[in-house]
């Protein structure tokens, strides 16, 4: 037979679950911030600047390519 839960027991279980989720989120936040690779602003970028007079649209001057979406049909890449 299933256990009959009282309101106090349910509230206690919910409070403990909420506390565990908060602790996990804090741990994840701290872990992500501490393990992030350091940014080296002293290193030059490997990408040379584009020649003057060219557009920097990422397509090399080609029109945007339309891709097929699984649900909604064609999508424009901008």
VOGU-3710 file (C-alpha; in Angstrom, 3 decimals, decimal comma):
1> xxxxxxxxxx> 0,000/0,000/0,000  1,232/3,494/-0,858  2,392/5,786/1,898  0,017/8,529/2,988  1,969/11,796/2,826  1,229/14,640/5,205  1,440/18,262/4,125  4,500/18,802/6,312  6,353/15,864/4,726  5,514/17,061/1,225
11> xxxxxxxxxx> 6,665/20,615/1,998  9,901/19,257/3,504  10,613/17,105/0,422  9,912/20,020/-1,918  12,182/22,335/0,096  15,005/19,794/0,003  14,602/19,326/-3,763  14,656/23,090/-4,359  17,812/23,399/-2,244  19,528/20,635/-4,234
21> xxxxxxxxxx> 18,663/22,322/-7,538  20,003/25,669/-6,290  23,249/24,064/-5,139  23,656/22,326/-8,505  23,121/25,590/-10,380  25,650/27,408/-8,209  28,171/24,582/-8,671  27,669/24,670/-12,447  28,067/28,448/-12,566  31,264/28,369/-10,526
31> xxxxxxxxxx> 32,674/25,438/-12,505  32,012/27,213/-15,812  33,594/30,455/-14,657  36,675/28,804/-13,186  37,281/26,408/-16,064  36,814/28,970/-18,838  39,975/29,360/-20,927  41,817/32,599/-20,234  41,464/35,250/-22,887  44,803/36,279/-24,357
41> xxxxxxxxxx> 44,391/39,779/-25,720  48,172/39,982/-26,304  48,098/37,450/-29,170  47,423/38,811/-32,664  44,466/37,411/-34,531  45,136/34,752/-37,169  42,585/36,255/-39,556  44,044/39,008/-41,748  41,839/42,050/-42,336  39,726/41,961/-45,529
51> xxxxxxxxxx> 40,971/43,947/-48,512  39,656/47,486/-48,742  36,467/47,988/-50,706  35,139/44,472/-50,094  31,979/43,698/-48,238  32,288/41,579/-45,152  29,005/39,690/-45,296  30,587/36,281/-44,737  29,478/34,926/-48,121  32,298/36,322/-50,242
61> xxxxxxxxxx> 29,883/38,441/-52,261  27,566/35,535/-53,073  23,812/35,874/-52,469  22,518/34,255/-49,266  21,887/30,536/-49,517  18,413/29,290/-48,681  18,382/26,189/-46,521  15,543/23,777/-46,021  14,194/23,609/-42,507  12,741/20,432/-41,143
71> xxxxxxxx> 9,498/22,084/-40,066  9,026/25,437/-41,737  10,383/25,190/-45,249  13,109/27,528/-46,520  15,094/29,844/-44,261  17,218/32,832/-45,294  20,713/33,002/-43,814  21,574/36,603/-43,129
//
